[in-house]
Amino acid sequence: MNGRKGLSLVLSGAMMASMLSLPAMAAEQTAPEFPDTAGSWASESIGRWGAAGVVNGDENGNFNPTASLTRAELAQIFVNMFGLTERAPNIYADLQGGEWYADAILKCTAAGIMQGDGLNANPMAMISRQETMVMFGRAMGVIPAENPNLGGFTDGGSVADWAAGYMAPLAEMGIISGSGDGSIQPGVNIDRASTMALLDKAITVYISEPGEYSVNNQKGFVVVAANGEVKLTGKTAGVVVTAGCGNGTVKLSGVMADSVKVDGTAAVTLESGTEAMNVSVNSAAAVTVAAGAKAETVAINNAEAHLSNGGTITTLEANSAADVKNTGTIHTLEAGAAVRVDNSGTISKAVIESSGVILDGRKPAVIDVADGVKNPTDSKGNEIKDNTSGGSGGDYNPPSVENVSGVVGVNPVDQSDEPITEMPTITASAYKTLATGVITIDLSSSGVVPIHENAQHTKGSWVGFAIKAPEGVTSAYYTFGTQASDTASSSVELTTGDPNVAGGAEGEYYFVAFVNATALTPKTHLTIDWDGEGDAYAPQKYEINLASIQTNVKNLENVTTSLDKLPEGVSSSETGLAWDGSTALVSNGGSGALTQEQVKGMGGGGEYTVYYAVPQDGLSFDKIVRTVNGKNTEWALSSDTAADAGAGWWTKDDNSYYFKWGAVFARKNAQGVWELTDGGKYAYTIRFLKDDNVVAAYSFTVDLSGYTIGQPETVTDVKVATSGWVDGSSDTIARDEAHELDLSGQVSLTQAEVKSRNGELVEYIGVPTQQLGAADTVVRTVTRPGVEAVGTATMTFAELKGDSRMGTLTEDDGYTYFKFGTVFAQAEDGLWSVKGTGDYTETLTFLQDGVAIASCSYTLKTGNIVISNQLPGAITAAQAPVWSAETDNKDNVNEMMAALWAEGPAEIQGIPVSKVFSWDDSTLTVHKDNVTEGILAWITTQWGGTSVPVALTIDGQYTVAGDANWSGAVLAWVDLKTVETGSVTVELSNGGTTTLNIAVTSSAD
């Protein structure tokens, strides 16, 4: 567009207070007639800004083009131009605060445009050309030159050091061109005409109204001061998003700029294809660097700013404690303040120069903590230590990653019948995370990767990479998919001599793969095993990062959504798009109170409906995928579907597509009560696909957190008993004394007692009948500490009356009585133990026609139950053990063990042996007279003591593990030197204990 047409600039070059009050000017404004500017060399510039309502002239209508400008007047110009609102504290000795210019001076100070001389603001002093250039440069976000060169001007050497850094880049841009004699006259006061000419030359586009704008001038700036939606394309020296943008949106689409300066609270997006050298965020703005966008340096200078990066940032300077979310690539993070970073992308290096830094998610490859600075932590307080040998901010840890060579990008090639010949360059870099061993491959593209056909003639935005194989390897096994795999199952012959892969050197072999960057779920997980089942190489996992790949996926604009009305201009139709009034009780961002009955009646229960209006704008698709809080749902809907073939779900006109899609905001909990899901907040992304490629996307949020769902009435005066009848009940409900337990104090139960009642206890409950209303169903839940699952049962009153184990009865005393059974113990490997670790909480929810109307909760003191782990009679037999381990002494051990149980006498390994052990009538008998010194010496040689194992047979109802070296037998070790008649406790692997009875006989008895 023409940079001059349809634009307005709100400036003030007022010479007195009466001329500084300016109305808001429309984009098209008739220029005032200044009688004294007709012959001025700057008449065109004056006319441009006059048409914007910049000045109204003095009392005689004159512009006074040759009058000098004061510092106060220039400050007012910048305040009006940028819509500055924030005031700095008054630090100037010569500023009282009530002057007409005080507000402008303090606002320019807060914006960093004006600094004063260290003591005074000197507001009424005439301003020089070099002072003007410095203030203008600061306002535009010009980066001062480190080594300024003004040698092209005859008086360049007279420019003050503090001004030269700003004037040099402005001169290079052609904004400062000097006078006819080659001088720039830095100390000469600037006049009003020259100021208008400077602004006219420097500001190519001034945007004061929402809309789409294009610029193609890398020697000038774009100033955005429109409160609404602004979209900018093209090339420019810099973009300034002013405070005048309010809470609007500014989208830079394919913009090439040296600088982007964000001073307002607008939402600013650097969309795919945008490249900026320097981005400065100086306000509480939400700035997004989208996938496919690049920024050399991003400086965050406001603690309330929020940066979301999905593209590529070379250096992120966090100068304030802002929030950063990274899903793309940041080469270097310089944390000069307590920044909070949530990283799921790549951060190659983090330089920590401030304490209090929070790093969540994927850790940076290198973490360098400055001297005297505390190590960063994650949001849970876990310390993340310096991993550079030179860092002294904390204990040294080895680097968490290492760079990986031999990975290169492979450019796309269109294999269609009419191929696209101009394709972007794909570059690759890789690093290994040492903690996991996974190698991350970062891919980036020099431009947009169009949808094209690969060798299999499948459409996609295909980007390639190649991994160099170890020397001598010409084939490999791999698994390539959307999920990580520990194994490599497919075989492939590796590529060599292909000029498209690493130059095509013969003898160098590469694994080559292509990823579709516009697939709904791209393949980003690769496992390679260079020798299959061989021992030389272990399977290596790779993750492919596509954040810096540019695609043609369109971020949709002007999409409207609604939960409580049809899209504008659409009438309800059963064949097109039908209205569902049952779900329209909520609105996005609304608030209110819903009853349980209302929520039940919303759609299929707890549902809301989103109605969409999507501008067609060339959009063609054959599938829609909706993602809500990370969960995908697909709809095979085509843009070709006729307007009257939507069956209530879809229609279209010449301009837009319209459809609706239901979603759930409330579900019944275990007690049958409706409650909000996900706190009522739902992050949506709608993606439109064509031939299985994402072609467009739109993201938004549905916020229903302002709604509350009424809870059932809480029932009071509930009677609970587990031993004996509840007061007032009768024997109409059969009493179950066999399962009663008095839980008022500790209850000790044996294994047999628990088994006889199958781990259950009975409970009798009395609930005031009046509080139940017309309830017809009860939902009973049992929550047990230490048990993840919640026990739940839903029973109608009619079912309870017909249940022999449970029941319900309404008595004349005003109570309705219930009898329930509760499982308090469970058997594992034959051993009964208390289920959970404490008292149980039970909740009864009473429903009427499926709607919760009342509930009560009570506690069962199951924490008072103690179950003995003793298993009497678990040992059914004892015999000689068999050593099964393959050792040199295996045969000798088994020969001796068998001899100790045999009748004998016999000579075993030179030792006379007679029967030592026998089993009879559940007792192990030890014949002490047959325990000789020779036997004891043999045992000591084998095991270092005088104890010998006995193999026990355990009752089959118990599942126990034995000693693997002794053929899996359960053992009891008997000390033949000290054994006495009595019993010993045997601990079993299931947690139980049992008793081995021993009888010792000798001739001395």
N, C-alpha and C positions, 0 to 999 in steps of 0.2 A: 504494500500500500504506500501511498504518498505520505512521507513523514510529516508533511505540513498540514494535510487536510484532515479535518475532523478531530483535531487534537486540541487540548487546552492545557495551559500551564498557569498555575496559581502562584504568581510572584508578587512581591511588593517592593517596589523601588521608591516607596513614599519618602517625601522630604519633610514631612511633619506628621504629627499624631493624627490629625484629621483625615489624612489620606491613607491610613493603614487598615481601616476597617473595610474589608472586601466581601462582597456577596459570593456565594457559591455559583460558579459560572458554568453554563452548559457547554457541550462540545462545540456547537455552532454558535458563535457570538459575533455580533457586528463590532468591528473595531471602532473605538471612539476616535473622533477627529481631533488630533493635536495640532493646533495651528502653527506650532513652532518646530515641527518635525519634517515638514515637506521637503526641505533641502538637506536634511541630515543624511550623512553617509550610512547611518544605521536605521533608516526609516522603515525598511522591510522587516527588520528584526523587531523594532518597536511595535510595528503593526501586528506582528504575530502574537506577541505577548499582550498587547493591548486588547486584541480580539478575545483573549482568554480572561479579560477582566483584571489584568495585572495592576494597572494604575488607572486612576481617574483624572489625573492632571491636578494642577494646583487650583487656587480659587479663580484663576483666569482661564482654566482649561489647558494650560501649557504642560508639556512633558519635561521641559528643561533638560534636554539631552546632554548639554555640556557641563551640567552641575556635577560637582564631585559627590561621591557616596561615602557615608559614614559607616563605621563598623556596626552600629546599631541597625541601620537600614539594611545592610547586607544580611545580618542575622534574621531580620524579619522576612527577607526574601526566602531564606532556606526553611524557616518555620512554615511559611505558607506553601512552599513547593512540596515539602515532604510530609506535611500534616503532623509535625512533631507534637507530641503531647506530654512526654515525661520532662519534668523540671529537675534540675540539679539543685542541691543546697547552695545558697548564696555564699560564695567564697571570695567575692570581690569587694575591696575596700571602697571603691567609688560607685557602688550600686546599692541604693537604699531599698529598692524593691517596689516602690510605688510609681516609678517612671514608666512612660508608655512603652519603653523598649525593654524593661526588665524581664518580662516574660520570655521574649524572644532570645535575649542573651542567655538566660538560664536553660532554656530548652536546647539551644545549640551547644551549650556546654555539656549537657547530659548526653547528647548525641555524639560527642567527641569532635564536633566541627570547630568549636571555638575553645581556646585555652587561656586567653589573656596573657599578661606578661609576668605572671607569678604573683602579682599583688592586685592589679587593677584590670578591669575589662576595657577601659578606654572607649566607652561606647560612642562618644561624640567626636572622636578623632576620625579624620579622613583616612580612608583605607587605601593602601597602596596596591599596585598591580600584583606584587608577589604575595602579599597577604591574602588577596582575593583568590589567587590560584591555589594557595595552600588550603583555604577553607573549602573551595570547590573540590579539590582533590580528595580531601577527607570525606566530604559529603558523598562523593561518587564511589568511594571505596578503592581509590587508586593506591596501589602498593608503591611506596616510595622507592626510588632506585637507590641501590647501595653505593654505586659509584656513578653519580650523575654526570652527564657530559652535556654541557651547554655551549661547547666551543663553536657551534654554528652561528652564534650570535656575537655581534661585535662587543657587547657589554655583558656576555654570559658570565665572565669572571666576577662581576659585581653582585651577582645574586647571593643572598644570604645563605649560609649553610643549611639553616632550618627550612628553607624554601626550595633549594635546588632539587632535593629528592622528589618532590611533587611536580615541579615544573618540567623536569627532564622528560618523564613519560608523556605529559600533556603536549610537550613540544614534538615528541616523536609521533604522536597521533595527529599532529597538525592543528590541534586546538589553539596552541600558541604559535603564531607565525611571525611575530615581530613587525616592526614598522618598515618603511621604505628604505631606511639606511642600515637595515640589518640589526637593529637594536631591539631589546625587549623592555627597556626602561623599568627595571623591577621596582625602583623606589618611587616612581611617579604615581600620584594618586589616580585612581581609576574613576571615570565619570559614568553617568547613568547610561549613555548611549553604548559605551564599550561593554558595560555589564550585560545589556540586552543582547549585544552581538555575541558575547561569549556564550551565553545560554543558548542562543539560537544555533550557534555552530556546534556546541558540544552535545546538546540533547537532540538526538535525531528524532526520537519518538517520545512524546509525553502522553501517557495514557491516563485519562481521568474518567473514562466510561468503560463498563464491562464490554467484552467482545473479543474477537480474534484479530491479531495484529501481526504483520510481517515486517522485518527489517533486513536490510542488506548494506550495512555500513559499519565496518570494523574500526572506523575512526571516530565514532560517536557513541553516546550512551542512550539507554532506554530507561525512563523513569516511570514506574507504575504507581499510580495513586488512585486507583479505582476500587471502590468497595463492591465487589461482585466477582464474577468469574471472568478471568482474563487468560487468554491463550496466546503465546508468542512463539513465532518461528523465525529462523534466519540467523544472520551473523551480526554481531555487535561487539563493541569494545567492552561494554559492561551493562548489567541490569541492576537497577536499584528498586527493591520492593519497599515502599515507604510505609510509614505508620498510617498514612491516609487510606491504605487498603482495608483497614478494619479487620473483620473476620472473613474476608473474601478468600478466593482461591486464585493462585497464579501458577499456570502450567507452562513450562519451558519445553517445547517439543522440537527436538532436533536443532536446538540453539547452540551456536558456537560463540563463546564469550570468554574474554580474559578474566572477568570478575562477575560475581553475583553477590550483591550486598542485600541482606534481609534485615530491615529495620522495623517492620511491622509484625502484626500477629496473624497475618494471612497464612493459609496453608500453601506452601510452595513445593512444587514437584519438578524435579529435573527428570523428564521422561526419557525413554530409550532414544539414543542417538544424540543426546545433549552432551556437550563437553565444555567444561569450565576450568580455567586455570586456578582461580581462587574463589572460594565461597566463604563468606563471613556471615554468621548468624548472630545478630546483635540484640535480638528481642525474644520474647516468649512465643516463638513461632514453631510450627510443626513442619519440618523440612524433610522431604523424601528424595533420595537419590535412587531412582528406579533401576531395575535390571536393564543393562545395556547403556546406562549413562555413566559418564566418567568425570571425576573431579581431581585435579592435581592436589589441591590443598583445601580442606574444609576446616574453618576455625569456628568453634562454638564459644561465644562470648557472653552468653546469658544462661543463668542457672535454670530458668524455666523453659528453655528450649527443648525440643525433642527432635532427634535425628533418626531417621530410618533409612538404612542403606541396603539396597539390593544390587547396586552396581559396583563400581570400582573407585576407591578413593586411595590415592597414593599416600597422603599424610593427613591424618585427622588430629587437629590441635584442639584438645578439650581444655579450654581455658576457664570453664565454669563447670559446676557440678550438675550437669544436665543429664538427660536420659538418652542413651544410644541403643538402638536395636540394629544388629548387623546380620543380614542373611547373604550378603555379597562378599566382597573382598576389600580389606583395608590392609595396605602394606605396612604402614607404621601408625600406631596410636601413640600420641604424645599426651599423656594425662597430667596436665598441669594443675588440675583441680580434682575434687573427689567425684569424678564422673561415674555414672552407673551404666555398665555395658552388658547387654544380653546378646551373646554371640552364638549364632548357629551357622555362621559362614566361616570366613577365613580371616584371621588377623595374624600377619606374619611376625610382627614385633610390637610389643607394648613397652614404651618407655614411661615408667612410673615416677613422676616428679612431685607427687602430692600424696599425703596419707589419706585414707578413707576411700580409696578407689575400690569399686565393686566390679568383679568380672564373673558373670554367670555364663553357663553354657560351655561351649568349646573354648578351651584355653588357648591364648596366643602361643605361637611357636616359640618365641623368645620373649622372656619377661625380664626387663632390666630395671632394677629399682635403684633410684638415686641415693646418695649418702644421706643418712639421717631421716629417711622416709620409711614409714611403716609399709610392710608388704601389703599388697591388695588382698581382699578376701572375696568369697562369694557371698550371696545375700543371706546365707545361713551362718556366716561368721567363720567359715573354714578358710584358713590362711593359704595363700598361693604364693610360693616363695620365688625369689629371684633365681633364675637358672642360667645366669651368665657368670663366668668366673671372675669378672671384674666388678660385679654388683656388690654393694655392701649394705643394701637395705634389709637383708635377712640372710639366713643360712643359705649357702650355695647348694643348689640342686643341679644335677646334670641337665642339659637342654632337653625339653620335652619332645622336640622334633629334630629331624635332620633333612636337609635337602636331598632330593633324589634326581639323578641325571638319567639320560637315555629316554626321556619321554618328550615327544614332539607332537605338534598339532598337524592334522591332515585336512586339507581344504576340501570343501564339498564339490562334488561333480554331478551335474544334472544328467541323468540317464534317460530322460524322456525323448520322445520323437522330435520335439522342438525345444532343445535344451537352452536353459539360461546360461549364457557364456560368462558373464561377469559375476564372480562370486567373491565374497570377502575372504581374508586370510584368517586362518585359525592358529592361534598360538597356545602353547601348553607349558605349564610348570608343575612341579610335583614336590611333595614333602612327605616324610613318614612320621607318624605320631608314635614315639617310642613306647609309650605305655600300652598301646593296643597293637602296634605293628602294622596298622592300616596305612596305606599310601593314598594321599589325596591328590587328585589331578585337577588343577584349576585350568579350565578352558576359557578363552576369550576370543572374540571376533572383531575384526577391524571395521565391520559394518553389519548391516542387517542380513541375516541368513534367510533367504526366501524359501517358501515351500517348494520342493522339487522332488524328483524321483531318484531313488537309489538304484543299485544294481539289480535289486529284486522288483523294481518298478513300484515300490511302495512310497507313497507321498509323505513328506515330512521335512522339517528343517534340520537336515542331517549335518552333523559336525563330527569330525573324526579325530582320533588320537592314535599314536603308535608307541609301543613300549619295546625297547630294544631287548632282545633275548640274550642270555648269557652265551659266551663263546662256545661254539660247537653244537648249540641247540637249534634244530631246524623245524621242530614241531612241538606242540604243547597241548595241554588239556585246560579247559576253561569252563566257567559258568558265568553268564552275563544276564543280569535281570534287575528287577526293581527292589529286591530284597537281598540282604547279605547272605552269602553261603560259605560254609566251611570247606566245601569240597568243590573240585573241578571235574565235571562229568563229560564234557564234549571235547572231541579232538579236533585239531586244526593244523594245517600246514602253514608255517610262517611265511611272511612276505619278504622277498629280497629283490634288489635291482629295480624297484618301482620308483620312477623319478618323482612321483607324487609323495613319496614317503622318505623323509630325511635325505633327500637328494638322490636316492636310488643307488647307493654304493653297493656293489656286488660283494657277497660274503658277509654282509651285515643283515641279520634276520630280525624282523619286527612282528609283534602281535598287533594287528590293526583292527580297530572297531569304530563303528559310527553310532552316534546317539541322536535320536530325534528330540530336539530341544522343545518342540511344540506338542509332543505327546502329552496326554493327560497325566500320565505317570511315567516319565522318562526312565530308561534303564541307566541307573547310576551306580550299580554295584557289580563289581567284577572280581572273580577269583581265578588266578592262573597258577597252574602247577606245571613247571617247565619240563618235568620228566615223568608225569603221570604217577605211577606207583613206585617210582624209583626213590632212592634214599638221598640223592644229591640235593634236591630242592623241596622245600615244604610249600604247601599252597600259600599264595600271597594274595591278600585282599586289597582291593582298590575301591575308592569312592570318587565319583566324577562330579565336580562342582561346575554347574552351568550358569552360575549367577551373572557372569560377564559376557554371556552370549546374547547378542541382539537379535530379536525376531520381529516378525510383522504382527504379533499378537496385539490387537487394538484394545487399549484401555477405554472402555465405553464412557461416554459423557452424556449428560442430559437424560439419563435413565431415571424414571420416577417409580417409587414403590409406595404402597399403602397397605395397611392392615384393616382399615375400617371403611373403605369406599372403593368403588370401581375407578379405573383410570378415567381421566377427564375425556368426555366425548363418547364413552362406551356405554351401551345399554345392555342390561342383563339379557342373556339369551341361552336357552338350553342347548342350542346347536353351536353357539359361539362361545362366549365367555359368560358364565352364570355367576350371579351374586350369591354368596353363602352368608346369610345373616347370622347363622348360629355361631360363627367364629369371630364376628365383628365386635366383640365386647371389649377388645383391647386395641390400642393404637401405639405405634412406635414412639417411645419416649413418654408415653402417657402414664397415668397413675390411677389408682382406685382400689376398691375392695370387691373381691369376687367371692361368692359363696361356693361351697362344695357342689351344690346342685347346678349352679351356673357352669362351673368348669366341666362337670360331667357332660353337660349338654352341648359343649363346644365341639362341633364336628364329631369325630369318633371318641371324644373325651380328651380334654386338655389340649385341644388343637387351635391354632390360629392360621389364617390364610394371608399370604403375601400376594398382592396384585402388582404385576409389573407392566410398565410401558417402556419399550425399548425402541429408540429410533432405528429405522431400517438402515439408512445411510450406507447402502451397498452390502449390508450384513447378510450372509447366506450360511446356513448351518443345517445339519441333519441330526444333531444331538445336543442336549443341554445337560450339564453336570452341575449340581448344586453341592457346595461344601458348607456345612454348618458346624462350627466348632470342631473342625477337623474331620468330620464324617461326610463321605460322598454318597450322593444319590443320583442315579442317571435317569434320563427321560429321553426316549427315542422320538423326539419331536423335530420335524423338519420345518424350515422356513417356507417350504412350498405347500404346507398344509393350508387348505382353503379356509377362508374366514368363517364359513358356516359348517366346518367339519371338526370343530373343537370339542364337541360333546360337553360343553359347559366349562372347558378348561382353557380355551385358546380362541383368539380371533386376530384379525389384522386389518389395517386399512392401507392407504397409499403411503403413509408416512411412518407408521410404527407397528411393532408386534405387541400383542397384549396376551398375557397368560397369568394364571394363578398357580400357586404351589402351597400345599398345606404343610405345616410343621407342628411339632409338639413342644409346648412350653410347660406342661404339667403332667406328672405321672402319679399313679397311686403308689404310695410307699408300702412297706410290708404290712402296715396296719390297715391298709385300704383307704388311706387319707390322701387326697390330692395335694401335691406340693410342687412348687416351681422347680424346674430343672436348670442346672448351670447358673443359678442365681438370677435367672431371667435375662441374661445377656448372651446374645448369639451373633458371632462373627460370620458373615456370609461372603462367599465368593461364588458368583454365577459365571460359568465358562461355557462358551458356545463352540461346538466342534464341527468340523467339516472333514470328512474322510479320515476320522480319528485324529485330527490335529486341532489344537486350540487356536481359534481365529480371533476371539474377542473375550474379554472378561470384564466383570464389574464387581466391585466389593463394597459392602456397606454393613451396617450394624443394626440389629433389631434389639432395642432395649425395653424390656418389660419388667425391669427390676423395681419400677415404681408401683407395681401391683402387688397386693397381698391376697392370699387365699384364706378365707375364714376357716378356723379349725373347729372340730366338733366340740360340743359342750363337754366340759370335764365333769364326770360323775363323782360325787362325794359320798361319804358315809358308806363305803363299801366294806362288807364283812368278808374275812378270809380265814380259813382254818384248814389245817392238814392232818389234824388228829381229832376225831369226834365231830359231831354235827355243828354247823354254824347255828348260832342262836336263832330260833324261829322257824327253822326248816323242819321237814317231816321225813318220814321214811318212804314217801312216795317216790323219791329218787333213791334207788337202792344204795345202802351204805356199803362201803368197801373197806372193811377194817384191815384186810390183809395188806393193803397198800398205804395205810396211814402211818405217818411219822410225826412225832412231836418235835418240832424244830425250834422250840423256845430255848433249848440249850443244846450242848453238844450231843450228837447221836453217833454211837460207835456201832458199826455193822461188820459182820464177817462176810467173807466171800460167798458163803453158802446162803446167808440171809439176803444178800443183794441179788444173787442168782434166782432165788425162789420168787422174788417179786419182779424179776426181769428188769431191774434197774429203775423201776417206776415208783412214784408216790401219787397219792390222790389228793386233790384239793377241792374244797367246797367254797363257793363264792356266793355272796348275797349282794344284789345290786338293787337300789331303790327303783321300783317299777315306774314311778312317775317320770323319772329322769330318762327312762328308755324310750318314752314316747311310743311310736308305732313301729319300733325296730323289729325286723324280721330275720336278721342275720347277725352273727357275731364273727369278727376276725380276731383270732387269738395269736399273739406273738410272744415268744420267749427269747429273751436276750441273756446269754450266758457269758460272763467275763472269760476271756481267753479262748472263746469259740467264735470264729469269724462268722459262720452262718447263723442266721436268725431263724429259729423254728417258727413256722407259720401254718395256721390251719383256718379255713373258712367254713363255717357251719351254719346252716339255717336253723331256726328254732325248731322247725318240724323234724329235721334230721336228728337233732339232739334228743328229742322226746322218744325217738325210736331206736336210740343207741343203747345197748345193754351196758356199755362201759361208762357212758357219759349221760347227761340228762339236763333238763331244765324244768322249772316249775314256778308258777306265779302263785304266791300265798296271799292270804287275807291280811297279813301284817304289813302289806305295802312293799314287799320285797319279791324279786324274782331270783330264784336260786339256780346255780349251775354246778355241775360236777365235771371236773376235767382230770385227765391223767397227765403227769409230767415225767419225762425221762430225766433222771438225775445222775445216772451212771451208765457207762458203756464198757463193753468187754473188748479188750484187744489182746490177741494171743492167749485168750482164756482168762486174762486177769481183769477183774472189774475195778474201775476207778471212777471218781467223781467227774462228771462232765463239766468242764469249766473250772474256774479258780475262785469262785466266790458266790455271793447271793445272786439269785436270778431276778430279773425284772420282767414281769408279765404285763402285757397291755391287752385289754379287750376293747375293740372298736365295734360299735353297734351301727348297723346299716339299715336304712329304710329304702327299698327299691334301688339298692346299689349305691346310695349316697350316705356317707358317714354323718351321723347326727349326734353321737355321744361317744365318749371313751373314758376309760379309767385305767390306772396303772397301780400295781402293788408289788411288793417284794416277797419272795420266798427265801427264807434263811437257809438256803442250801449250803452256805459256807460253814454251817454247823455240823455237816455230815462228814464223818471220818470212816473210811473203808480200810480194814486191815488188808495187808498184802500177803498174809500167810495163806499157804495152800496146803492144808493138811492132807496127807496120804497121796501127795503127788508122785512120790517115788514108788514104782510098782515092782522094781527088780534092781539087782546089782550084779555085775559080772566083771570078768577080766577085761580091761581096755585093750584096744588094738592100735599100736602106733602105725600111722599111715604115711608119715613124712618120709621122703626118700633120703635117709641118712645112712652112714656107714654102720651104725649100731642098730639098725631097724630090726634085723632078725634076732639079735641077742635080747633086745628089750621085749619083743613079743614072746620069745621062748620063756623068759623069766616070769612075765605077767601071767601067762597061762599056767605055769608051774605053781604059782602062789595060790591058784584056785583048784588045782588037781589033787587027787587023793594022795599021790606019792607013796612012799618017798622016791625021790629021783635025784640024780646028780646033774645039775644044770651049770654048765660053764665052770665045772670043778667045785661047785658048791652043793652040799646036800640040802635038798629042799623038800619039805612036807607041806600039806595044805595049811595056808595061813588064813584064807578068807572063805566064808560060805554065806549063803543068803537063805533065810527061812523065816516065814511068818513075819514079813515086813521088817526084818532085823538083819543087819550086817554083823556076822559073828567073826571076831578076830581070835584065832587060836594062838595065844601069846607064847605057849611053850615051843611053838614051831618057828618063832622069830629068832633066828640065830645071829651071831655076830657076823658070820659070812654074808648073810642076806643084807644086814644093815650096811656092811662095807660096800656091797654091790650097789645099793641104792645111793649111798653117798657119792660113789664114783660117777654115777649117772646124773644126779640132780643136785648134788651139793648139800644134801640134808638126809633126814631119815624118813621123809614122807613119800608115800607111794600112791598113785592114782587108782581110783575105783570108778568104773563106768556105771552110770545110773540110767535106768529106763524111766522116763517121765510119762505120766498119764497122757494119752493122746488128746485130751481136751485142751491141753496147754501147748502152745507153739513156742518152742525155745530153741536157741542155737547152742551148739556145743563147741568143743575145741577141734578146729580143723586138723590139727596134727594128730589127734586121737580119733580119726574116722568120724569126726563130728559128734562125738559122745559128750554128754554132760558129765563132768568129773567131780568127785569129792576126793580131796587129798587127805590121807590118813597117816599120821605120824606113828610108825610102828614102835618107836622107842617109848613114847609117852602116852599112847592111847589108853583110855579108860572107858568103862561102861557108862553109857549116858546117851546124849544126843548132840548132834552138831547141826548148825544152820547152813543150808545150801542156798546161795543166791542164784536165781535163774535170770536168763537174759530178758524175759518179758517184764522184769521188775518185781516179780513175786519172790517169796522165799518159802522153803519147805524144810522139813526136819528129817535127818537121817539118824535112825536109831541104831546104836552100836552096843553089842554085848561082847565083853572080853572074857575069855575062859583060859584057865591055866590049872596046872596040877596042884597049885597052892590053894585053890579055892576049896 
